[in-house]
Structures are given as C-alpha cells and as structure tokens.
Amino acid sequence: MKKDILEKGAIVQRDRETFAIAPPIPAGLTTPKQLRAIAEISEKYGADALKLTSAQRIAIIGIKEDDLDAIWEDLSMVPSGV
C-alpha cells in the first residue's frame, strides 16, 4: 500500500486489497448528470458497491489502488478528505 493513500482520499477496506472514496457532494445535493457520472465511473472501474453515507455523501466501494487517480480524474474532482 502506498504512503499517499490518504492524500488520494481513499480508505482501505476490510479485505485490505480494495479502497473506498467519497466524492464531495456539498449539502448532499447533486445533479442527475453528476449522479450518472458517479454510477458510470463506478461501473467502469469495477466498484463493488455505492453507499449513501450518513454524511450525505456517496461512497464508491471496492476499487483498486491503481485506479484511484484515474477515478478522480474521470470525476473531474480532486481527492477530498476521508
């Protein structure tokens, strides 16, 4: 596991092989376009699941470490704090 994982806004999952990220969604409000993008990008990178969090965010769960940078780029976002 790389040392910069937190800088990539990622949390290691229980399997110790995959990660989760939660793209920022201010006040829990999003557009249909952004919601579709999150779903499509999650499918593109083989995410295991999407989770609605108590913090009004959508966590993308079960992604590979090597895909983290590309996912943030595809989302047109910078990594957020976890």
Secondary structure as GFF3:
##gff-version 3
##sequence-region A 1 82
A	DSSP	beta_strand	10	12	.	.	.	ID=ss1
A	DSSP	beta_strand	18	21	.	.	.	ID=ss2
A	DSSP	three_ten_helix	26	28	.	.	.	ID=ss3
A	DSSP	alpha_helix	32	44	.	.	.	ID=ss4
A	DSSP	beta_strand	49	52	.	.	.	ID=ss5
A	DSSP	beta_strand	58	64	.	.	.	ID=ss6
A	DSSP	three_ten_helix	65	67	.	.	.	ID=ss7
A	DSSP	alpha_helix	68	75	.	.	.	ID=ss8
###
